[in-house]
Every structure is written in structure tokens, then in C-alpha cells.
Amino acid sequence: MGAGPAGLTVGNILRAAGVDCLILETESREFIEQRPRAGVIEEWAVRGLERRGLADALSARAERHSVCEFRFEGHGHRFPYAELTGRHHWVYPQPLLVTDLVREYADVRGGEIRFGVRDVRLHDLDSDRPAVSYTDPDSGERRLVHCAFVAGCDGARGASRAALPPRARIARYDYGIGWLALLAEAPPSADCVLFGMHADGFAGHMPRSPEMTRYYLQCPPGDDPDSWSHERVWDALRRRLGAAGRPPLTEGRLLEKRVLDMHNYVVEPMVFGRLFLAGDAAHLVAPIAAKGMNLALHDAFLLGDALVAYLTAGDTAGLDGYSDACLRRVWDYQEFSEWLSEIYHGASCGDPYRSGTRLARLRRLFTSPAAAAAFAEQYLGTADAF
């Protein structure tokens, strides 16, 4: 269920093992290959894709990053996380990864995928023969597919979430702020990701390609993106990201403006009978720490490998431990996102005490090797789950 990074990765793992798989997607292939989404992939996730033969284009085209920069009190402070850990981030926009995964699954590995399906419903999930029904977009007929397992990778509004039983627990956290997400037709203004902490609010600069840059601006939740004119956007970005001795931002046409209300959620457990949740169907982490796509890939690696082990060798260990193994990393990333949010938004919170303590936390990253190493470990997701 769902042709995002999680669903397509699971499908590719199954097809590589000779397991029959059907992917159902409500959107068109053209839509999912162009939909703007995340772009930061952690090194362990890249290695996981490589081991499964899914990273050829990524390895050739992605940009490798080794440093980020915090800008506060009018100065820029570079944080060389690769020097501390020997690990990197890769910048590879999600539409490119989805395009790669669709091609590998459908065109190379012969996987079956149906786009544009409607009215998807799940049936008999507690039996050993669950089923999925949907309306065929071409004929308008209802179709019923019996299967061994259902992988729910179709997000928070998909059929998988709609099929959850009452025993499902959904924990949610709202930050009470919004981010104006911007995609600018402009070259990056720095060689790395920039985080701007300012009394007016947070700002972020995330390179996506030599011609495109993702920006974020803190704003009220539910704000109207149309109220942010070209001039207002760039004035706010210049002010919040300005730093002594740094070049000015390179402006460009704004291709996208949308407001994201910052919130997280976690579904526990991630397994209900023969339904296994993965990606945004199971959890959402706000883009504060760029963890969402990485969590989706982590789920997919565990689920794909566990399904193959069971279907080809009768080994149940992976499926039995799937939910717990996923949730350990999910909660770790949730906590880091909440921690990092305090740094990003402390300067604009309006509380002098809270602002001062968050600034002290930020300065510590540049004065304490132990604090710097701990931050780098969380930022790159290199800690082992307990």
C-alpha cells in the first residue's frame, strides 16, 4: 500500500528474492516522481540501499555533505560533523529516489504496480489470508486481491490507517508553530545546510541541487502562504540567515510555498494481525531534524528482510520483532527532533529565560567536545538502538 520510499523499497526487496508483490498507489506515476519532499539521507540508509542494489543513481548524482552551519547573534558557526564521526549526509531529493525505486521495481525487477486506484479497503487482517479491495481507475470495477501480508506504507490518510483497530495507540505532539516551506529556483547560497536562530523566528537553508534550494521560515501555524510575497520572503530570509562575513543570499523565483504545521505522531504497535505499518502510516517526525525519509527506509529494510526470511525460509524472528525494532529508532528520532526544536525556536519564544538557556545549549556545541560528539551522533543517526 503506497508507492513512496517505504513501499517501493519493501517491494524491491521482495522482488529481488523472487517474492510476488503488488503495490497499490492512489496517485499517478508522474505525480509521485515529481512531488516535492525531503532530500537528506543519512549514511547508514545510503549503505542499506547500496546493499540491496538500489543506490546506483544516488551514488552517482547525490551531493555528500560533511558540515552544517548555525547562524545566531549575527555570526556563522560551522559544525564539521564528518570530522567528529567519519560519517556524512547525502542530499538527494525524494522525487529522484522514488523515480529510481519505481524504475527498479517495475521496469527492471518486473514488480506489479497499479497507479490511480480508488476507494482502497483492507479486509480480514487478523486472518492468515487478508485481502485488499479497490476500484480500478480504467474500468471502474471493484477488484479484490488476496495476499499473505499487507504492508501499509500509504501515509497518515491512507487506507492502512483507516483500518486500524481500536487497540491502536496514537501518540501525538504539536509544537504550536508553523514552517513556511519554500522551494526556490536559485543556486544554494552556501556549501552546506544553514540553521538561522533569530528573534523573528527560525530560518533554514537546504541545498537541493546546483539550481534549486529549499528554505524554511518559522511562521504561525495555519498561516496563509499567499500572504508571503516574494519580497516578504526574501526580506525575512536575509534577516534571519544574515551573518557577518558571509555572502548574501542568492535570490530566485519561488516555485513552492506551503505552510507545515509542526507536529509528530507515533502509532503503537506497528503490527495488527497481517498488517505491518511502515513510514508515515506509522509515524511522522516534523522536518526539524530531517529524519522522516530515513525512518521510512529503516522500516522498509527491516520489513522487507523479515518478510523474505519468513516467506522463503519460515523464519519468524524478524516479523515477530519488527514493531519493537522500528519503534526504538522512531522514539530516538522523535526525542532528538523535540530537543533540536528548542534550539531552533528558543530565540523567538518570547520567554527570556527559555531563550537564554537554549542559547547556552547551542553555544555548548562549540565549546564542549563531548557535547559536539553527542549532537553529531544524533544528527547522523549513528547511535545503536537499545
C-alpha positions in Angstrom: 0.0 0.0 0.0 1.7 3.2 -1.2 4.5 3.9 -3.7 6.7 6.1 -1.5 10.2 5.3 -0.4 9.0 2.8 2.2 6.6 0.9 -0.1 8.9 0.8 -3.1 11.8 -0.3 -1.0 9.9 -3.2 0.5 8.6 -4.1 -3.0 12.1 -4.1 -4.4 13.5 -6.3 -1.6 10.6 -8.8 -2.2 11.2 -8.9 -5.9 14.9 -9.4 -5.5 14.1 -12.6 -3.5 11.6 -13.8 -6.1 8.5 -13.0 -4.0 5.4 -11.8 -5.8 4.2 -8.4 -4.7 1.6 -5.9 -5.8 1.9 -2.2 -5.0 -1.2 0.0 -5.0 -0.9 3.7 -5.3 -3.7 6.3 -5.4 -1.6 8.9 -7.4 -0.2 8.6 -10.9 3.4 7.6 -11.6 4.1 11.1 -12.9 2.8 12.7 -9.7 4.9 10.6 -7.3 8.0 11.2 -9.4 7.6 15.0 -9.2 6.1 15.5 -5.7 8.4 17.8 -3.6 9.5 16.1 -0.4 12.6 15.5 1.8 16.1 15.4 0.5 18.5 14.4 3.3 19.6 10.7 3.6 21.8 9.5 6.4 24.9 7.4 5.6 23.5 4.2 7.2 20.4 4.5 4.9 22.6 5.0 1.8 24.6 1.9 2.7 21.4 0.0 3.2 20.2 1.0 -0.3 23.6 0.0 -1.7 23.5 -3.4 -0.2 20.1 -4.0 -1.8 21.2 -2.8 -5.3 19.1 0.4 -5.0 21.6 3.2 -4.9 23.4 3.3 -8.3 21.9 6.6 -9.4 22.0 8.0 -5.9 25.7 7.2 -5.6 26.4 8.9 -8.9 24.3 12.0 -8.5 23.8 12.8 -4.8 25.8 15.5 -3.0 27.7 14.4 0.0 27.7 16.9 2.9 30.1 16.9 5.9 29.3 20.1 7.7 26.4 22.3 8.7 26.3 25.9 9.9 24.4 27.5 12.8 23.8 31.2 12.5 22.9 33.2 15.6 23.8 36.5 17.2 24.9 37.8 13.8 27.6 35.2 13.2 28.0 31.9 11.4 29.4 28.9 13.3 30.3 25.8 11.2 29.8 22.4 12.7 32.1 19.8 11.0 30.2 16.6 11.9 32.1 14.4 9.5 35.4 15.2 11.3 33.8 14.1 14.6 32.2 10.9 13.3 33.6 10.0 9.9 30.0 9.9 8.6 28.2 12.1 6.1 24.8 13.2 4.9 23.7 12.8 1.3 21.4 15.3 -0.4 19.2 13.5 -2.9 15.6 14.8 -3.3 12.9 12.3 -2.6 11.4 12.5 -6.1 14.7 11.3 -7.6 14.8 8.4 -5.2 11.2 7.5 -5.9 11.9 7.6 -9.6 14.8 5.3 -9.2 12.9 2.9 -7.0 9.9 2.8 -9.3 12.1 2.1 -12.3 13.9 -0.7 -10.5 10.8 -2.3 -9.2 8.5 -2.1 -12.2 10.9 -1.9 -15.2 13.9 -4.0 -14.0 12.6 -6.4 -11.4 9.2 -6.9 -13.0 7.1 -5.9 -10.0 3.4 -5.3 -10.4 2.2 -1.8 -9.6 -1.2 -0.1 -10.2 -1.5 3.6 -10.1 -4.6 5.8 -9.6 -6.5 3.2 -7.6 -9.6 4.5 -5.7 -11.6 3.5 -2.6 -9.0 1.2 -1.2 -10.1 -1.0 1.7 -8.4 -3.7 3.8 -10.2 -6.9 4.9 -9.6 -9.9 7.3 -6.3 -8.6 8.7 -6.5 -10.9 11.6 -6.7 -14.0 9.4 -4.0 -15.8 7.6 -5.5 -14.7 4.3 -6.0 -10.9 4.3 -7.3 -9.1 1.3 -7.3 -5.6 -0.3 -10.1 -4.3 -2.5 -10.0 -1.2 -4.7 -11.7 0.4 -7.7 -9.8 0.1 -10.9 -9.3 3.6 -12.4 -9.7 2.4 -16.0 -12.7 0.1 -15.8 -14.4 1.4 -12.7 -14.7 -2.2 -11.5 -14.1 -3.3 -7.9 -11.1 -5.7 -7.6 -10.2 -8.0 -4.7 -6.7 -9.1 -4.0 -5.9 -11.9 -1.6 -2.4 -11.9 -0.1 -0.2 -13.3 2.7 0.6 -9.9 4.2 -0.3 -6.2 3.8 2.5 -3.6 4.1 0.8 -0.3 5.0 3.1 2.4 3.6 0.4 4.8 2.5 0.7 7.6 5.0 -1.5 9.1 7.6 -4.5 9.5 5.4 -4.3 6.1 3.6 -6.4 3.0 3.9 -4.0 1.4 6.3 -4.6 4.0 9.0 -8.3 3.8 8.4 -8.2 0.1 9.0 -6.5 0.3 12.4 -8.4 -1.4 15.3 -9.4 0.4 18.5 -6.4 -1.1 20.3 -4.0 1.0 18.3 -2.4 3.8 20.3 -1.6 7.1 18.6 0.7 9.4 20.5 0.8 13.0 19.1 2.9 16.1 19.9 2.2 19.6 18.5 4.9 22.2 18.5 2.5 25.1 18.2 4.4 26.6 15.4 4.4 26.5 11.6 7.1 26.4 9.0 6.7 28.1 5.6 8.3 25.6 3.2 9.8 27.2 0.1 11.4 25.8 -3.0 13.5 28.5 -4.8 14.8 28.4 -8.3 18.1 29.7 -7.1 21.6 28.2 -6.5 22.4 27.4 -2.9 23.9 30.4 -1.1 26.3 28.3 0.9 28.0 24.9 0.6 26.0 23.4 3.4 22.8 23.4 5.3 22.2 26.6 7.3 20.2 27.0 10.5 19.3 30.5 11.5 18.2 31.2 15.1 16.7 34.8 15.2 14.3 36.7 17.4 11.9 36.9 14.5 11.9 33.1 14.1 13.9 30.2 12.7 15.1 30.0 9.1 16.6 27.1 7.2 18.6 26.9 4.0 18.9 23.4 2.5 20.7 22.8 -0.8 18.8 20.5 -3.2 20.7 20.8 -6.5 23.0 23.3 -8.2 19.9 25.2 -9.4 17.4 24.6 -6.5 17.4 25.5 -2.8 14.9 24.5 -0.1 14.2 27.2 2.5 12.1 27.2 5.7 10.7 30.2 7.6 9.1 29.9 11.1 5.5 31.3 11.0 2.3 31.0 12.9 0.5 27.6 12.5 -2.2 27.8 9.8 -0.6 30.9 8.3 -1.7 31.7 4.7 1.2 31.1 2.3 -0.2 33.6 -0.1 0.4 36.3 2.5 4.1 35.8 2.0 5.0 37.8 -1.1 8.3 37.3 -2.9 9.7 40.5 -1.2 8.5 39.5 2.2 10.0 36.0 1.9 13.4 37.2 0.9 13.5 40.0 3.4 12.8 37.5 6.2 15.4 35.1 4.9 18.1 37.7 4.6 17.4 39.0 8.1 17.2 35.6 9.8 20.1 34.0 8.0 22.4 37.0 7.8 25.8 36.6 9.3 29.0 38.8 9.4 31.5 37.9 6.7 29.1 35.6 4.9 27.9 36.3 1.3 24.3 37.5 0.7 21.6 35.0 -0.2 21.1 34.3 -3.9 17.5 35.1 -4.7 15.3 33.3 -7.2 11.8 32.6 -8.2 9.7 30.8 -5.6 8.3 27.6 -7.1 6.5 26.4 -3.9 5.0 28.0 -0.8 3.2 25.9 1.7 2.8 26.1 5.5 3.6 23.0 7.5 2.1 22.8 11.0 4.9 21.2 13.1 3.7 18.0 14.8 4.8 14.5 15.4 2.9 11.2 15.9 3.7 7.6 16.6 1.4 4.6 16.2 2.0 1.7 18.6 2.3 -1.1 17.9 3.2 -1.1 14.2 1.7 -4.5 13.5 -2.0 -5.5 13.6 -2.5 -9.1 12.5 -1.2 -9.4 9.0 -1.0 -5.6 8.5 2.5 -4.1 9.0 2.8 -0.4 9.0 5.9 1.5 7.7 6.8 5.1 7.1 4.3 7.9 7.6 1.5 5.4 8.1 3.2 4.5 11.4 4.9 7.7 12.4 5.6 11.3 11.5 8.5 13.4 12.6 8.4 17.1 11.7 11.2 18.1 9.3 13.1 19.8 12.1 15.8 17.2 12.1 15.4 15.8 8.5 14.6 12.3 9.8 11.4 11.4 8.0 12.7 9.6 4.9 15.4 7.9 6.9 12.9 6.4 9.3 10.8 5.2 6.3 13.8 3.5 4.8 14.7 1.9 8.2 11.2 0.4 8.4 11.4 -0.8 4.9 14.7 -2.5 5.3 13.5 -4.4 8.4 10.1 -5.3 7.0 11.4 -6.3 3.6 14.1 -8.5 5.0 11.7 -10.0 7.6 9.1 -10.9 5.0 11.7 -12.5 2.8 13.0 -14.6 5.7 9.5 -15.8 6.6 8.3 -16.5 3.1 11.4 -18.2 1.8 12.7 -19.9 5.0 9.9 -19.9 7.5 11.9 -17.7 9.9 9.5 -15.6 12.1 12.1 -13.7 14.2 12.1 -10.6 12.0 8.4 -10.3 11.8 7.9 -11.0 15.5 10.4 -8.3 16.5 9.5 -5.8 13.7 7.5 -3.3 15.7 9.8 -3.1 18.7 12.9 -2.8 16.4 11.3 0.1 14.4 9.9 1.9 17.4 13.3 2.1 19.2 14.7 4.2 16.4 11.4 6.1 15.9 11.3 7.3 19.5 15.0 8.1 19.5 14.5 10.4 16.4 11.3 11.9 18.0 13.2 12.9 21.1 16.0 14.4 19.1 13.5 16.4 17.0 11.9 17.8 20.1 15.4 18.6 21.6 16.5 20.4 18.4 13.3 22.3 18.1 14.1 24.0 21.4 17.4 25.2 19.9 15.8 26.4 16.6 12.9 28.2 18.2 14.2 29.3 21.6 15.3 32.7 20.4 11.8 33.6 19.2 9.8 32.1 22.0 9.2 35.3 23.9 10.5 33.9 27.2 13.8 35.4 28.2 14.7 32.5 30.5 13.9 29.9 27.9 15.7 31.8 25.2 18.8 32.2 27.4 19.0 28.5 28.3 18.6 27.4 24.7 21.3 29.8 23.6 23.6 28.2 26.2 22.8 24.8 24.9 23.7 25.9 21.4 27.0 27.5 22.4 27.9 24.3 24.2 28.2 22.6 20.8 31.1 24.8 20.0 32.9 24.7 23.4 32.5 21.1 24.6 33.9 18.3 22.5 31.6 15.8 24.4 28.5 17.9 23.6 29.6 18.2 20.0 30.2 14.5 19.6 26.8 13.6 21.2 25.0 16.0 18.9 26.8 14.7 15.8 25.9 11.1 16.7 22.2 12.1 17.0 22.2 14.3 13.9 23.6 11.5 11.8 21.6 8.7 13.4 24.7 6.6 14.2 23.8 5.5 17.7 22.8 1.9 18.2 19.2 1.4 19.4 18.9 -0.1 22.9 
